[in-house]
Every structure is written in structure tokens, then in C-alpha cells.
Amino acid sequence: MKIVLTGPFGVGKTTLVGAVSDIAPLTTEAVMTAGNTADDTTHTPAKTTTTVAMDFGRLEINGVTVYVYGTPGQHRFWFMWDAIVRGAVGAVVLVDTRRLQDSFRHLDYVDNADLPFVIAVNQFPGGHTYPVDAVREALAVTADVPVVAIDARDRDSVRDLLIALVEHVLARTARSHPTRAAATSP
């Protein structure tokens, strides 16, 4: 099962993949260019690298192999997205409550790709904790889209997030494609 992880620059995508992967994750981190004004590191001043292609991890959940592909966060690397998303069953949009406005492009992309998705609110040390309903309202997503508070560094937290996504994908599929049994019953 292929899952895509997306979100703005510096939101914790690479960290999340590393926390949950059963294998050493594949990352395509490159050192950020000095003087680069395209990457806002206001909320991540210690950040010195950025994903330039993708992150990849694999894990087993209850006998199901889940492949997690993380997209690069910066707009200049978005040409990679279509290739990364191909074949995915669902997506996680990782957000930072200190800069929710940076998440709208990512939400639009997964919505236009018609991927079932969940929103993961990464809890940063020293950051504000907002109720899930406040985040849902600020991002203008419908009540059927799960919003989950997580710690991208914590394996159990991320596993619970991925389980929530799989449950959401299954529920959406059931709503979209009623079972044959229901269609053929008298």
C-alpha cells in the first residue's frame, strides 16, 4: 500500500518517515545554499538541509506492507510530485499550526489528485496546541477528513496516524463503491 506524505518546507516530513520506517529510510537531503531566500527558516532556524526529491520508508502494520513516500516541501521541487503520487491510495498532509497558510497548496494538490487524505498536526516543542476542530476550521476542510495531532518523532504516534489514514481510505472507498452484496440483495 503506497501512501504519500506532503506538507510545507520544514514541517517534519523527513523526521516522520524516519520515525516510522522499519528500514533505514531513503532520503534525498541536500545542504541548503547560503543566502537562499526561497526557504523560510523562521520556525526552524537550525535547519540546514532540505529534501530535493523524496523520502521513502517501509513498515508493516498488522501484516500489511505500507510504503511511505514524502514529497519535497518547496514549490521549486514540485515537478516531482506527480511521479511520487502515482499509485498512492491516500495521503497525509502534515501541518504546522504556526503557519497553517503554508499548507493550502498541499491540500489543494491532494484534493485535485482526488486522493483520500488526513491532516496531521505536528506538535512542535514550544509550539501552541490547538483543538482539532480549530485546525479543521482554519484549513476549511470538511468534517469527514480526519485531523490527527501527532509527534512526527514518535513511532507510535505516526503508526496511529497511518492507521487513521487507512481507515479513512477504506471508509471513503465503501461510500464510493457500495459492495456487490448490497447491490444484489433483494
C-alpha positions, 0 to 999 in steps of 0.5 A: 500500500503506497501512501504519500506524505506532503506538507510545507518546507520544514514541517517534519516530513523527513523526521516522520518517515524516519520515525516510522520506517522499519528500514533505514529510510531513503532520503534525498537531503541536500545542504541548503545554499547560503543566502537562499531566500526561497526557504523560510527558516523562521520556525526552524532556524537550525535547519540546514538541509532540505529534501530535493526529491523524496523520502521513502520508508517501509513498515508493516502494520498488522501484516500489511506492507505500507510504503511511505513516500514524502514529497519535497516541501518547496514549490521549486521541487514540485515537478516531482510530485506527480511521479511520487503520487502515482499509485498512492491510495491516500495521503497525509498532509502534515501541518504546522499550526504556526503557519497553517497558510503554508499548507493550502497548496498541499491540500489543494494538490491532494484534493485535485489528485482526488486522493483520500487524505488526513491532516496531521498536526505536528506538535512542535516543542514550544509550539501552541496546541490547538483543538482539532476542530480549530485546525479543521476550521482554519484549513476549511476542510470538511468534517469527514477528513480526519485531523490527527495531532501527532509527534512526527518523532514518535513511532507510535504516534505516526503508526496511529496516524497511518492507521487513521489514514487507512481507515479513512481510505477504506471508509471513503472507498465503501461510500464510493463503491457500495459492495456487490452484496448490497447491490444484489440483495433483494 
